[in-house]
């Protein structure tokens, strides 16, 4: 009977070790995706006077700078749409007054 109790107690310990191994591979797949397509900072920031690719060789830093670039572009597009709506509102208001 004691042998039967010991073997089930050992099996859960083995199953506890398996889930951490399963959770480790997904971050590896996330890091391999950027490696397939290299990020060229010189194309993202063409106005830069320095070689950003040599200044920031770390792939994680390049990914962060790429995300910053996308965010900045999105913000600029938002502000342009916001300014266009203000201009249209002002034109409509000025057309009503005279």
Biopython code that builds the backbone (N, CA, C, O; Angstrom):
import numpy as np
from Bio.PDB.StructureBuilder import StructureBuilder

atoms = [
    (1, "UNK", "N", (0.820, -1.187, 0.000)),
    (1, "UNK", "CA", (0.000, 0.000, 0.000)),
    (1, "UNK", "C", (0.866, 1.254, 0.000)),
    (1, "UNK", "O", (0.536, 2.253, -0.641)),
    (2, "UNK", "N", (1.971, 1.187, 0.724)),
    (2, "UNK", "CA", (2.838, 2.356, 0.792)),
    (2, "UNK", "C", (3.430, 2.672, -0.576)),
    (2, "UNK", "O", (3.616, 3.841, -0.912)),
    (3, "UNK", "N", (3.721, 1.667, -1.353)),
    (3, "UNK", "CA", (4.280, 1.891, -2.680)),
    (3, "UNK", "C", (3.262, 2.585, -3.575)),
    (3, "UNK", "O", (3.622, 3.426, -4.399)),
    (4, "UNK", "N", (2.006, 2.235, -3.413)),
    (4, "UNK", "CA", (0.967, 2.875, -4.214)),
    (4, "UNK", "C", (0.827, 4.348, -3.858)),
    (4, "UNK", "O", (0.565, 5.174, -4.732)),
    (5, "UNK", "N", (0.995, 4.680, -2.606)),
    (5, "UNK", "CA", (0.874, 6.066, -2.161)),
    (5, "UNK", "C", (2.073, 6.883, -2.646)),
    (5, "UNK", "O", (1.920, 8.051, -3.003)),
    (6, "UNK", "N", (3.250, 6.287, -2.661)),
    (6, "UNK", "CA", (4.447, 7.021, -3.060)),
    (6, "UNK", "C", (4.445, 7.335, -4.550)),
    (6, "UNK", "O", (4.844, 8.434, -4.938)),
    (7, "UNK", "N", (4.022, 6.433, -5.372)),
    (7, "UNK", "CA", (4.065, 6.678, -6.810)),
    (7, "UNK", "C", (3.112, 7.802, -7.241)),
    (7, "UNK", "O", (3.498, 8.610, -8.087)),
    (8, "UNK", "N", (1.879, 7.895, -6.699)),
    (8, "UNK", "CA", (1.049, 9.037, -7.078)),
    (8, "UNK", "C", (1.612, 10.358, -6.560)),
    (8, "UNK", "O", (1.434, 11.396, -7.197)),
    (9, "UNK", "N", (2.283, 10.331, -5.420)),
    (9, "UNK", "CA", (2.860, 11.565, -4.886)),
    (9, "UNK", "C", (3.998, 12.048, -5.773)),
    (9, "UNK", "O", (4.225, 13.254, -5.876)),
    (10, "UNK", "N", (4.703, 11.153, -6.402)),
    (10, "UNK", "CA", (5.807, 11.536, -7.271)),
    (10, "UNK", "C", (5.290, 12.061, -8.610)),
    (10, "UNK", "O", (5.903, 12.958, -9.190)),
    (11, "UNK", "N", (4.217, 11.541, -9.097)),
    (11, "UNK", "CA", (3.692, 11.967, -10.387)),
    (11, "UNK", "C", (3.257, 13.429, -10.394)),
    (11, "UNK", "O", (3.561, 14.128, -11.360)),
    (12, "UNK", "N", (2.563, 13.934, -9.369)),
    (12, "UNK", "CA", (2.223, 15.357, -9.400)),
    (12, "UNK", "C", (3.456, 16.250, -9.395)),
    (12, "UNK", "O", (3.440, 17.329, -9.987)),
    (13, "UNK", "N", (4.522, 15.814, -8.734)),
    (13, "UNK", "CA", (5.744, 16.622, -8.730)),
    (13, "UNK", "C", (6.299, 16.728, -10.145)),
    (13, "UNK", "O", (6.817, 17.776, -10.529)),
    (14, "UNK", "N", (6.198, 15.671, -10.913)),
    (14, "UNK", "CA", (6.669, 15.704, -12.289)),
    (14, "UNK", "C", (5.764, 16.578, -13.146)),
    (14, "UNK", "O", (6.245, 17.283, -14.034)),
    (15, "UNK", "N", (4.469, 16.539, -12.893)),
    (15, "UNK", "CA", (3.559, 17.357, -13.688)),
    (15, "UNK", "C", (3.711, 18.837, -13.356)),
    (15, "UNK", "O", (3.413, 19.695, -14.187)),
    (16, "UNK", "N", (4.175, 19.139, -12.138)),
    (16, "UNK", "CA", (4.411, 20.532, -11.762)),
    (16, "UNK", "C", (5.596, 21.081, -12.548)),
    (16, "UNK", "O", (5.610, 22.262, -12.895)),
    (17, "UNK", "N", (6.581, 20.251, -12.831)),
    (17, "UNK", "CA", (7.750, 20.698, -13.578)),
    (17, "UNK", "C", (7.422, 20.940, -15.046)),
    (17, "UNK", "O", (8.059, 21.788, -15.671)),
    (18, "UNK", "N", (6.474, 20.244, -15.609)),
    (18, "UNK", "CA", (6.164, 20.357, -17.027)),
    (18, "UNK", "C", (5.579, 21.723, -17.409)),
    (18, "UNK", "O", (6.005, 22.270, -18.426)),
    (19, "UNK", "N", (4.629, 22.313, -16.660)),
    (19, "UNK", "CA", (4.063, 23.591, -17.095)),
    (19, "UNK", "C", (5.072, 24.729, -17.245)),
    (19, "UNK", "O", (4.949, 25.494, -18.202)),
    (20, "UNK", "N", (6.073, 24.894, -16.354)),
    (20, "UNK", "CA", (7.031, 25.969, -16.600)),
    (20, "UNK", "C", (7.779, 25.804, -17.916)),
    (20, "UNK", "O", (8.122, 26.795, -18.561)),
    (21, "UNK", "N", (8.034, 24.567, -18.318)),
    (21, "UNK", "CA", (8.690, 24.343, -19.596)),
    (21, "UNK", "C", (7.777, 24.751, -20.741)),
    (21, "UNK", "O", (8.252, 25.248, -21.762)),
    (22, "UNK", "N", (6.488, 24.548, -20.587)),
    (22, "UNK", "CA", (5.545, 24.936, -21.631)),
    (22, "UNK", "C", (5.395, 26.453, -21.708)),
    (22, "UNK", "O", (5.137, 26.988, -22.786)),
    (23, "UNK", "N", (5.551, 27.150, -20.596)),
    (23, "UNK", "CA", (5.396, 28.597, -20.610)),
    (23, "UNK", "C", (6.642, 29.290, -21.162)),
    (23, "UNK", "O", (6.542, 30.423, -21.634)),
    (24, "UNK", "N", (7.801, 28.654, -21.117)),
    (24, "UNK", "CA", (9.020, 29.264, -21.624)),
    (24, "UNK", "C", (9.046, 29.396, -23.151)),
    (24, "UNK", "O", (9.495, 30.437, -23.631)),
    (25, "UNK", "N", (8.603, 28.430, -23.939)),
    (25, "UNK", "CA", (8.681, 28.575, -25.391)),
    (25, "UNK", "C", (7.915, 29.758, -25.990)),
    (25, "UNK", "O", (8.423, 30.347, -26.944)),
    (26, "UNK", "N", (6.718, 30.156, -25.498)),
    (26, "UNK", "CA", (6.065, 31.296, -26.146)),
    (26, "UNK", "C", (6.889, 32.573, -26.164)),
    (26, "UNK", "O", (6.900, 33.245, -27.195)),
    (27, "UNK", "N", (7.590, 32.961, -25.083)),
    (27, "UNK", "CA", (8.435, 34.144, -25.206)),
    (27, "UNK", "C", (9.535, 33.974, -26.243)),
    (27, "UNK", "O", (9.939, 34.949, -26.876)),
    (28, "UNK", "N", (10.026, 32.755, -26.427)),
    (28, "UNK", "CA", (11.045, 32.541, -27.441)),
    (28, "UNK", "C", (10.485, 32.766, -28.836)),
    (28, "UNK", "O", (11.192, 33.284, -29.700)),
    (29, "UNK", "N", (9.239, 32.392, -29.079)),
    (29, "UNK", "CA", (8.645, 32.615, -30.390)),
    (29, "UNK", "C", (8.420, 34.096, -30.631)),
    (29, "UNK", "O", (8.501, 34.559, -31.769)),
    (30, "UNK", "N", (8.136, 34.847, -29.566)),
    (30, "UNK", "CA", (7.976, 36.289, -29.722)),
    (30, "UNK", "C", (9.305, 36.944, -30.069)),
    (30, "UNK", "O", (9.337, 37.887, -30.859)),
    (31, "UNK", "N", (10.385, 36.468, -29.502)),
    (31, "UNK", "CA", (11.683, 37.067, -29.785)),
    (31, "UNK", "C", (12.227, 36.616, -31.130)),
    (31, "UNK", "O", (13.044, 37.327, -31.715)),
    (32, "UNK", "N", (11.810, 35.471, -31.642)),
    (32, "UNK", "CA", (12.295, 35.028, -32.937)),
    (32, "UNK", "C", (11.599, 35.759, -34.075)),
    (32, "UNK", "O", (12.168, 35.869, -35.161)),
    (33, "UNK", "N", (10.394, 36.260, -33.865)),
    (33, "UNK", "CA", (9.686, 36.972, -34.923)),
    (33, "UNK", "C", (10.435, 38.223, -35.369)),
    (33, "UNK", "O", (10.567, 38.427, -36.576)),
    (34, "UNK", "N", (10.937, 39.081, -34.465)),
    (34, "UNK", "CA", (11.689, 40.243, -34.921)),
    (34, "UNK", "C", (13.006, 39.872, -35.597)),
    (34, "UNK", "O", (13.497, 40.632, -36.432)),
    (35, "UNK", "N", (13.589, 38.720, -35.256)),
    (35, "UNK", "CA", (14.849, 38.324, -35.859)),
    (35, "UNK", "C", (14.670, 37.949, -37.322)),
    (35, "UNK", "O", (15.626, 38.045, -38.092)),
    (36, "UNK", "N", (13.496, 37.532, -37.725)),
    (36, "UNK", "CA", (13.260, 37.168, -39.107)),
    (36, "UNK", "C", (13.338, 38.387, -40.014)),
    (36, "UNK", "O", (13.816, 38.293, -41.144)),
    (37, "UNK", "N", (12.880, 39.506, -39.535)),
    (37, "UNK", "CA", (12.889, 40.734, -40.310)),
    (37, "UNK", "C", (13.695, 41.774, -39.535)),
    (37, "UNK", "O", (13.199, 42.322, -38.551)),
    (38, "UNK", "N", (14.927, 42.055, -39.960)),
    (38, "UNK", "CA", (15.754, 42.987, -39.179)),
    (38, "UNK", "C", (15.190, 44.406, -39.221)),
    (38, "UNK", "O", (14.662, 44.853, -40.239)),
    (39, "UNK", "N", (15.313, 45.088, -38.113)),
    (39, "UNK", "CA", (14.828, 46.461, -37.999)),
    (39, "UNK", "C", (15.978, 47.394, -38.348)),
    (39, "UNK", "O", (17.027, 47.368, -37.704)),
    (40, "UNK", "N", (15.775, 48.212, -39.364)),
    (40, "UNK", "CA", (16.785, 49.178, -39.765)),
    (40, "UNK", "C", (16.372, 50.548, -39.263)),
    (40, "UNK", "O", (15.456, 51.174, -39.798)),
    (41, "UNK", "N", (17.057, 51.000, -38.234)),
    (41, "UNK", "CA", (16.712, 52.282, -37.621)),
    (41, "UNK", "C", (17.011, 53.444, -38.556)),
    (41, "UNK", "O", (16.383, 54.498, -38.453)),
    (42, "UNK", "N", (17.959, 53.266, -39.460)),
    (42, "UNK", "CA", (18.274, 54.339, -40.402)),
    (42, "UNK", "C", (17.100, 54.615, -41.340)),
    (42, "UNK", "O", (16.950, 55.734, -41.829)),
    (43, "UNK", "N", (16.272, 53.609, -41.595)),
    (43, "UNK", "CA", (15.072, 53.817, -42.423)),
    (43, "UNK", "C", (13.931, 54.410, -41.611)),
    (43, "UNK", "O", (13.133, 55.187, -42.135)),
    (44, "UNK", "N", (13.849, 54.051, -40.337)),
    (44, "UNK", "CA", (12.788, 54.590, -39.488)),
    (44, "UNK", "C", (13.024, 56.060, -39.162)),
    (44, "UNK", "O", (12.080, 56.845, -39.077)),
    (45, "UNK", "N", (14.282, 56.423, -38.981)),
    (45, "UNK", "CA", (14.643, 57.795, -38.618)),
    (45, "UNK", "C", (15.658, 58.326, -39.635)),
    (45, "UNK", "O", (16.843, 58.429, -39.316)),
    (46, "UNK", "N", (15.220, 58.662, -40.846)),
    (46, "UNK", "CA", (16.167, 59.094, -41.888)),
    (46, "UNK", "C", (16.815, 60.450, -41.603)),
    (46, "UNK", "O", (17.879, 60.738, -42.151)),
    (47, "UNK", "N", (16.213, 61.279, -40.774)),
    (47, "UNK", "CA", (16.767, 62.603, -40.478)),
    (47, "UNK", "C", (17.877, 62.562, -39.432)),
    (47, "UNK", "O", (18.489, 63.590, -39.140)),
    (48, "UNK", "N", (18.137, 61.408, -38.877)),
    (48, "UNK", "CA", (19.154, 61.289, -37.833)),
    (48, "UNK", "C", (20.545, 61.505, -38.429)),
    (48, "UNK", "O", (20.860, 60.990, -39.501)),
    (49, "UNK", "N", (21.359, 62.266, -37.726)),
    (49, "UNK", "CA", (22.715, 62.557, -38.190)),
    (49, "UNK", "C", (23.684, 61.436, -37.835)),
    (49, "UNK", "O", (24.755, 61.335, -38.434)),
    (50, "UNK", "N", (23.324, 60.597, -36.873)),
    (50, "UNK", "CA", (24.190, 59.504, -36.438)),
    (50, "UNK", "C", (23.633, 58.174, -36.925)),
    (50, "UNK", "O", (22.452, 58.061, -37.253)),
    (51, "UNK", "N", (24.500, 57.175, -36.965)),
    (51, "UNK", "CA", (24.085, 55.828, -37.340)),
    (51, "UNK", "C", (23.420, 55.167, -36.138)),
    (51, "UNK", "O", (24.098, 54.684, -35.232)),
    (52, "UNK", "N", (22.100, 55.150, -36.137)),
    (52, "UNK", "CA", (21.356, 54.612, -34.996)),
    (52, "UNK", "C", (21.504, 53.101, -34.870)),
    (52, "UNK", "O", (21.420, 52.556, -33.770)),
    (53, "UNK", "N", (21.726, 52.424, -35.997)),
    (53, "UNK", "CA", (21.887, 50.969, -35.943)),
    (53, "UNK", "C", (23.135, 50.578, -35.149)),
    (53, "UNK", "O", (23.130, 49.570, -34.443)),
    (54, "UNK", "N", (24.191, 51.360, -35.262)),
    (54, "UNK", "CA", (25.399, 51.044, -34.491)),
    (54, "UNK", "C", (25.288, 51.543, -33.049)),
    (54, "UNK", "O", (25.905, 50.974, -32.149)),
    (55, "UNK", "N", (24.511, 52.597, -32.826)),
    (55, "UNK", "CA", (24.325, 53.098, -31.465)),
    (55, "UNK", "C", (23.450, 52.170, -30.629)),
    (55, "UNK", "O", (23.658, 52.031, -29.424)),
    (56, "UNK", "N", (22.471, 51.535, -31.273)),
    (56, "UNK", "CA", (21.530, 50.652, -30.577)),
    (56, "UNK", "C", (21.545, 49.269, -31.224)),
    (56, "UNK", "O", (20.626, 48.937, -31.973)),
    (57, "UNK", "N", (22.566, 48.456, -30.954)),
    (57, "UNK", "CA", (22.628, 47.127, -31.574)),
    (57, "UNK", "C", (21.683, 46.108, -30.940)),
    (57, "UNK", "O", (21.419, 45.065, -31.538)),
    (58, "UNK", "N", (21.173, 46.388, -29.745)),
    (58, "UNK", "CA", (20.310, 45.448, -29.035)),
    (58, "UNK", "C", (18.968, 45.313, -29.756)),
    (58, "UNK", "O", (18.312, 46.325, -30.001)),
    (59, "UNK", "N", (18.541, 44.097, -30.102)),
    (59, "UNK", "CA", (17.266, 43.909, -30.809)),
    (59, "UNK", "C", (16.055, 44.404, -30.024)),
    (59, "UNK", "O", (15.091, 44.890, -30.614)),
    (60, "UNK", "N", (16.098, 44.287, -28.702)),
    (60, "UNK", "CA", (14.968, 44.766, -27.900)),
    (60, "UNK", "C", (14.872, 46.284, -27.958)),
    (60, "UNK", "O", (13.772, 46.836, -27.998)),
    (61, "UNK", "N", (16.003, 46.956, -27.964)),
    (61, "UNK", "CA", (16.004, 48.415, -28.064)),
    (61, "UNK", "C", (15.511, 48.844, -29.442)),
    (61, "UNK", "O", (14.779, 49.826, -29.561)),
    (62, "UNK", "N", (15.905, 48.119, -30.474)),
    (62, "UNK", "CA", (15.429, 48.435, -31.825)),
    (62, "UNK", "C", (13.915, 48.268, -31.906)),
    (62, "UNK", "O", (13.225, 49.077, -32.526)),
    (63, "UNK", "N", (13.407, 47.216, -31.279)),
    (63, "UNK", "CA", (11.958, 46.989, -31.266)),
    (63, "UNK", "C", (11.249, 48.122, -30.530)),
    (63, "UNK", "O", (10.190, 48.577, -30.964)),
    (64, "UNK", "N", (11.822, 48.575, -29.430)),
    (64, "UNK", "CA", (11.242, 49.688, -28.679)),
    (64, "UNK", "C", (11.230, 50.964, -29.521)),
    (64, "UNK", "O", (10.228, 51.680, -29.546)),
    (65, "UNK", "N", (12.321, 51.249, -30.202)),
    (65, "UNK", "CA", (12.386, 52.444, -31.046)),
    (65, "UNK", "C", (11.415, 52.351, -32.220)),
    (65, "UNK", "O", (10.844, 53.358, -32.638)),
    (66, "UNK", "N", (11.229, 51.149, -32.748)),
    (66, "UNK", "CA", (10.262, 50.963, -33.830)),
    (66, "UNK", "C", (8.848, 51.226, -33.323)),
    (66, "UNK", "O", (8.042, 51.850, -34.013)),
    (67, "UNK", "N", (8.552, 50.752, -32.124)),
    (67, "UNK", "CA", (7.242, 50.989, -31.521)),
    (67, "UNK", "C", (7.032, 52.479, -31.250)),
    (67, "UNK", "O", (5.934, 52.998, -31.449)),
    (68, "UNK", "N", (8.072, 53.160, -30.800)),
    (68, "UNK", "CA", (7.986, 54.606, -30.573)),
    (68, "UNK", "C", (7.701, 55.326, -31.880)),
    (68, "UNK", "O", (6.898, 56.259, -31.920)),
    (69, "UNK", "N", (8.353, 54.898, -32.938)),
    (69, "UNK", "CA", (8.139, 55.513, -34.252)),
    (69, "UNK", "C", (6.690, 55.339, -34.705)),
    (69, "UNK", "O", (6.067, 56.282, -35.192)),
    (70, "UNK", "N", (6.157, 54.121, -34.540)),
    (70, "UNK", "CA", (4.755, 53.865, -34.917)),
    (70, "UNK", "C", (3.795, 54.701, -34.083)),
    (70, "UNK", "O", (2.818, 55.240, -34.602)),
    (71, "UNK", "N", (4.076, 54.804, -32.800)),
    (71, "UNK", "CA", (3.220, 55.591, -31.910)),
    (71, "UNK", "C", (3.246, 57.062, -32.308)),
    (71, "UNK", "O", (2.207, 57.722, -32.329)),
    (72, "UNK", "N", (4.416, 57.566, -32.619)),
    (72, "UNK", "CA", (4.542, 58.970, -33.015)),
    (72, "UNK", "C", (3.780, 59.234, -34.313)),
    (72, "UNK", "O", (3.111, 60.259, -34.442)),
    (73, "UNK", "N", (3.879, 58.317, -35.271)),
    (73, "UNK", "CA", (3.132, 58.483, -36.520)),
    (73, "UNK", "C", (1.630, 58.475, -36.266)),
    (73, "UNK", "O", (0.894, 59.274, -36.844)),
    (74, "UNK", "N", (1.183, 57.582, -35.410)),
    (74, "UNK", "CA", (-0.239, 57.530, -35.074)),
    (74, "UNK", "C", (-0.703, 58.810, -34.402)),
    (74, "UNK", "O", (-1.797, 59.301, -34.682)),
    (75, "UNK", "N", (0.118, 59.349, -33.522)),
    (75, "UNK", "CA", (-0.227, 60.609, -32.861)),
    (75, "UNK", "C", (-0.301, 61.753, -33.862)),
    (75, "UNK", "O", (-1.198, 62.592, -33.774)),
    (76, "UNK", "N", (0.620, 61.800, -34.802)),
    (76, "UNK", "CA", (0.606, 62.854, -35.814)),
    (76, "UNK", "C", (-0.638, 62.757, -36.690)),
    (76, "UNK", "O", (-1.250, 63.773, -37.017)),
    (77, "UNK", "N", (-1.011, 61.539, -37.070)),
    (77, "UNK", "CA", (-2.237, 61.367, -37.874)),
    (77, "UNK", "C", (-3.461, 61.812, -37.091)),
    (77, "UNK", "O", (-4.359, 62.449, -37.643)),
    (78, "UNK", "N", (-3.499, 61.479, -35.809)),
    (78, "UNK", "CA", (-4.620, 61.884, -34.965)),
    (78, "UNK", "C", (-4.711, 63.399, -34.885)),
    (78, "UNK", "O", (-5.797, 63.964, -35.014)),
    (79, "UNK", "N", (-3.586, 64.060, -34.674)),
    (79, "UNK", "CA", (-3.588, 65.520, -34.575)),
    (79, "UNK", "C", (-4.000, 66.173, -35.891)),
    (79, "UNK", "O", (-4.682, 67.198, -35.885)),
    (80, "UNK", "N", (-3.595, 65.594, -37.011)),
    (80, "UNK", "CA", (-4.016, 66.138, -38.305)),
    (80, "UNK", "C", (-5.527, 66.034, -38.463)),
    (80, "UNK", "O", (-6.168, 66.982, -38.917)),
    (81, "UNK", "N", (-6.099, 64.899, -38.095)),
    (81, "UNK", "CA", (-7.558, 64.744, -38.182)),
    (81, "UNK", "C", (-8.258, 65.693, -37.229)),
    (81, "UNK", "O", (-9.308, 66.246, -37.557)),
    (82, "UNK", "N", (-7.690, 65.882, -36.070)),
    (82, "UNK", "CA", (-8.262, 66.793, -35.089)),
    (82, "UNK", "C", (-8.221, 68.227, -35.614)),
    (82, "UNK", "O", (-9.199, 68.962, -35.474)),
    (83, "UNK", "N", (-7.124, 68.625, -36.205)),
    (83, "UNK", "CA", (-7.003, 69.964, -36.772)),
    (83, "UNK", "C", (-7.945, 70.147, -37.954)),
    (83, "UNK", "O", (-8.505, 71.229, -38.128)),
    (84, "UNK", "N", (-8.130, 69.122, -38.764)),
    (84, "UNK", "CA", (-9.055, 69.221, -39.891)),
    (84, "UNK", "C", (-10.483, 69.418, -39.399)),
    (84, "UNK", "O", (-11.241, 70.190, -39.985)),
    (85, "UNK", "N", (-10.848, 68.733, -38.341)),
    (85, "UNK", "CA", (-12.210, 68.892, -37.827)),
    (85, "UNK", "C", (-12.396, 70.285, -37.238)),
    (85, "UNK", "O", (-13.489, 70.842, -37.336)),
    (86, "UNK", "N", (-11.364, 70.863, -36.630)),
    (86, "UNK", "CA", (-11.460, 72.229, -36.116)),
    (86, "UNK", "C", (-11.609, 73.216, -37.260)),
    (86, "UNK", "O", (-12.394, 74.160, -37.170)),
    (87, "UNK", "N", (-10.863, 73.005, -38.329)),
    (87, "UNK", "CA", (-10.941, 73.901, -39.488)),
    (87, "UNK", "C", (-12.332, 73.830, -40.101)),
    (87, "UNK", "O", (-12.911, 74.864, -40.434)),
    (88, "UNK", "N", (-12.874, 72.631, -40.257)),
    (88, "UNK", "CA", (-14.215, 72.477, -40.826)),
    (88, "UNK", "C", (-15.261, 73.119, -39.932)),
    (88, "UNK", "O", (-16.211, 73.716, -40.437)),
    (89, "UNK", "N", (-15.113, 73.014, -38.630)),
    (89, "UNK", "CA", (-16.051, 73.617, -37.686)),
    (89, "UNK", "C", (-15.976, 75.136, -37.767)),
    (89, "UNK", "O", (-17.009, 75.805, -37.744)),
    (90, "UNK", "N", (-14.779, 75.687, -37.862)),
    (90, "UNK", "CA", (-14.616, 77.134, -37.969)),
    (90, "UNK", "C", (-15.215, 77.650, -39.272)),
    (90, "UNK", "O", (-15.834, 78.714, -39.290)),
    (91, "UNK", "N", (-15.037, 76.912, -40.354)),
    (91, "UNK", "CA", (-15.608, 77.324, -41.638)),
    (91, "UNK", "C", (-17.128, 77.287, -41.578)),
    (91, "UNK", "O", (-17.790, 78.172, -42.119)),
    (92, "UNK", "N", (-17.678, 76.287, -40.936)),
    (92, "UNK", "CA", (-19.131, 76.192, -40.814)),
    (92, "UNK", "C", (-19.663, 77.318, -39.941)),
    (92, "UNK", "O", (-20.710, 77.889, -40.245)),
    (93, "UNK", "N", (-18.964, 77.644, -38.867)),
    (93, "UNK", "CA", (-19.378, 78.731, -37.986)),
    (93, "UNK", "C", (-19.284, 80.074, -38.695)),
    (93, "UNK", "O", (-20.172, 80.913, -38.539)),
    (94, "UNK", "N", (-18.245, 80.291, -39.457)),
    (94, "UNK", "CA", (-18.087, 81.574, -40.144)),
    (94, "UNK", "C", (-19.105, 81.707, -41.275)),
    (94, "UNK", "O", (-19.524, 82.820, -41.592)),
    (95, "UNK", "N", (-19.502, 80.614, -41.875)),
    (95, "UNK", "CA", (-20.517, 80.657, -42.929)),
    (95, "UNK", "C", (-21.895, 80.950, -42.370)),
    (95, "UNK", "O", (-22.721, 81.506, -43.094)),
    (96, "UNK", "N", (-22.190, 80.612, -41.135)),
    (96, "UNK", "CA", (-23.490, 80.834, -40.511)),
    (96, "UNK", "C", (-23.634, 82.281, -40.065)),
    (96, "UNK", "O", (-24.729, 82.836, -40.153)),
    (97, "UNK", "N", (-22.573, 82.903, -39.595)),
    (97, "UNK", "CA", (-22.631, 84.250, -39.035)),
    (97, "UNK", "C", (-22.972, 85.330, -40.060)),
    (97, "UNK", "O", (-23.800, 86.183, -39.739)),
    (98, "UNK", "N", (-22.403, 85.366, -41.266)),
    (98, "UNK", "CA", (-22.735, 86.478, -42.170)),
    (98, "UNK", "C", (-24.082, 86.376, -42.753)),
    (98, "UNK", "O", (-24.487, 87.242, -43.527)),
]
sb = StructureBuilder()
sb.init_structure("model")
sb.init_model(0)
sb.init_chain("A")
sb.init_seg("    ")
for serial, (resi, resn, name, xyz) in enumerate(atoms, 1):
    if name == "N":
        sb.init_residue(resn, " ", resi, " ")
    sb.init_atom(name, np.array(xyz, "f"), 0.0, 1.0, " ", f" {name:<3s}", serial, name[0])
structure = sb.get_structure()
